[in-house]
């Protein structure tokens, strides 16, 4: 089976490449595309890429992503860029007759401060978190299209909704990185500069679920052949969440440094909690094995090698 993977330079796709090399002993051929192959916001360019490779299956990881600051600063761009990328890829796959598509959603699709843990049917059950609403709306629209296309055209377009991911290949750019990467960078800089303190947005009580990206990529590579059997939506997460304060303390421990944490409750912290229920995925063999301390150690080692 020829499997085309978008977002080839991103964290998830990079780990899918490693997992395929390590675990896939079948005849599957993985092809990874990135921005150098064409702009997925251009429908003609996207269709040309799809026609050139004519895949049997597609794993769609390409997206414009960022942390809370980036999402708040550029909601229009996060909404429109992702709507264009997703609609061009998904409609292009339908037009070309690609039967199997795995679309990666986001835990941002879930309502703000809703029941815990979140289950797949909670999407659109209540208002979204305002700080990343633009990005969330684009992911919900694409997920619904996958559902509709599967029902209308008899295709296997499935949506995995991962918790926040972290690990080798993460984005450590200040202002755009997600929480775990950001904590590691800040802790590293504090150690490098021998700082007495480290600034933290919010009061540190907000809780987040982060899953090691290698666990996700390994599971996808080992199970993609059974995509036809999957339900349309599946949560895929660690099943444990930690407070923002916990992540900063773990980051300091990982880099081997101690300093004060200066919490600023005037800064936005996003949703109070968004722990997901991944029991559906567990029935399909999902069993993450990397705890947050081992995962952050691997992520920091990869960061130092950059």
N, C-alpha and C positions, 0 to 999 in steps of 0.2 A: 504494500500500500504506500502510495506517495502522499506524504503529509507536509503541507505547507504551513509554516509558522511565521506569523507577523510579529513585528516588534523585536526583531532578531538581536538587537544590541541591548535590550532591556534585561532587568534582573531575572524575570521569570523565564523568558526565552533562552537566556544564557544558561540557566540551570536545566532547562529542558534538553538543551544540547548535550550537557554533561550526563544527564540521566539516560538519554538515548544511547550514548556511547557506552555507558556502563552497563545498562540493563537490557537493552533491546537487541536480542540475538536473532530476531526474525528477519524477514525480507523487507521490513518497512524502511522507506527512504525519507529522511527528514530534510527539508529545504527551508532555510531561514532567510527571511528578507528583512531589510531595514530601510531607513530613509534614502540611502544611496540608490536603491532600486526604483524609487518613485515616491511621490507624495500621495498618500492615501486620502488626502482631502480633495484630490482631483479624481473624479469618477472615471474619466477616460484612461488615466494613468493606472488606476487600480484595476480596471477591467483588462488592460493590456498585460499586467503582471499575472493576473489569474489565468488568462488565456495562454500565456507563455508556459506556465508550469502545469496547468491542467491537473490539479491535485485530486486525489480520491477523498481526502479529508483536509480540513483546515483547523488550526488552533490559533485563535485570534487573541493575542496578548497586547497588540499595539494600542496605545492610548496616550493622551496627554495627562500626566499625573503630577501631583505635588502635595505638599503639606498644607496645614491649615492656613498659613500666611499667604501662600500662593493662591489657594482656592478663594480666599476672601478678597484678594487684590484683583483677581482676573476671572470673575464668574462667567462673564459673557464669552471669553475665549475658551474656557474649559467646557462650557456647554456646546458651543458651535463646533469647535475643533473635533470633539469626540462624537458629536452627532454626524459630522461629515465622514470621519474615519469609519465609524461603525456601519452607517447606512451604505457607504460605497462597497465595503467588504462584503457585508451580508447580502445586499441586493445583487452584487456581482456574482456571488456564489450561487444564488438562486438562478440567475440568468444562465450561468454556465452549467448548471445541473450538478453542482457539488453536493453529494448526498449527506456527508457527515461534517458538521461544524461544531467545535467546542469554543464557546464564547466565555470569557472571563468577566464576570460581573464584579461587584464590590459590596462590602458590608455597608457602604454609604447609602445603598439603595433602601435601607431599612429606616423606619420612622425614628424621630428624635424621642429619646427617653421613654421608649415603649417597654413592654414586658420583657423580662429576661428569663431564659435565653430566647433569642429570636429564632423563629422557624420560617421556612420558605414562604408560607402563605401570608406572612406579615408585610410583604412588599406592598406599598400603597395603602396600608391600613390606617395611616395617620400622617400628619405633616412631617416633612423632612427636616433635618438639621440645617439651619440657614447658612452656616459657614462653608458648607460644601454642596449646596443645593444644585448648582449648575452642573457639576460633575455627576451628581447622583441622578438627576433627571435624564442625562444622556445615557447612563448605564441602564436605567429602567426602560427607556424607549427601545434600546437594542435588545434587551432581554425579552420584552414583549414581542418584538418582531421575530425572534427565534421561536417563541411559542406559537405565534400565528403561522409562520412559514412551515413549521413542522406539521401543524394540523391541516393547513390548506393544500400543501404540495406533497405531503407524504415524506418529508425529509427528517433527518435526525439532527436537529439543531438544538444543542443542549447548553445549559448555563451553569457553570460552577461559580458559586459566590464565596470567594475566600475571605477569611479574616484579613486584617493587615498582614502583609508579608515582610520579611526581612532576611538578610543573609548576604552571601557573596554576590557581587554585582549590583548592590543597592546604590542609590543616588545619595551621595554625602554632601551635596551642594547646599550651603547655608541658605535658608529661605524657601527651598523647594523640597528638602528631604522630609521623609516621614519620621515618626517619633523615635524608633529605635536607632536609626542611622543618625538622627540629630543628637540623641543623647551620647552616642559614642564619639561623635565629632567634638561636642562641647566638653566631654570629659577628657578627651585627648588633648584639646587645646588648653584646658585648665592645668593639666599635668605639665604640658610643654612650657606654659607661661608661669608655672608655680603660683597659680591664682588662689586666693583665699576663699572665693565663692564662685557659684555658678548660677546664672539666672534661669528661672523656669516660668513659663507662661501658666497662669491659673494657680490654684491652691494645691495642686498635686493629687487631688482626690479622684479625678476622672479616671475611669478604668478602661483598659484596652486589651483586646485579644490579638496577639501576634503569633503567627505560625512560621516556622522555618521554611524558606522557599524550597530547599532541597527535598523536604518531605512531600511537598505538593508535586514537584516535578517528577519525582520517582513514582508516585502513585499514578499520575497521568500517563506516563510512558508505559507502565505495567498494565494499565486498564483501558487505554484508548480503543483497543480492538472490540470492547464490549459496549461502546457508546450507544448503540441502538437500544440496549436494555435499560439505560439510565432514565430516571424521570427528567422532566424538562429542567427543573431547578434542584440544585443540591448545595447546601452549605458545606464548606470544607475548612475547618479551623482546629486549633489546638484543643479547644474545650475548656481552657483556663484563661482567666484574665488577671491583669495586675494593674495597680494604680500607676499613674504617671510618676509619682514619687518612687515607687518600686523600681521602675525602669531606669531612672536616673541613678539610684543607688547601685543597681546592678551594673550600669555602665561604668561608674567610678570603680567598682570592684574589678570589673573586667580589665580596665586600663591600669589598675594598681595605684590608685590615688585617692586621697581623702580631702574633702573640702565642704564648706557649708553650701546648702541649697537655698537660694533666695527666691521664694515664691511670690508671684505678682498676680493676685486675684483680680486685678483690673483688666488683665489680658484675657482674650477668649480662650476657652479650653475645649470647645466642641461638646459633643454628647457626653453625658455623665457615664454612660456604659453602653456597650453594644456587643455583648457576649452572644455567640450564635450556638444553636443546637445543631450539631453535625451528625446526629444519629442516623439520618437517612444515608449519608455517605458511608458511615461505618458498616451499614448492611451490604455495601459494595466493596468492602475491604479496606476502607480508609482507617489507618492506625498510625498517626504521627508519633515519631519516636524521639524527637529532639526537644529537650526542655530549653527554657529561655536562657539559662546560664551557659549551656553548651553552645547554643545557637549564637549568642552574642559573642562568645569567644571566637567562633569560626568567622563571624562577620568582621570582627575587629582585626583578626589576622589577615583577612582579605583586604581590608582597608589599608593596613600598613604596607601591603605588597604593591599598592597602586603607585 
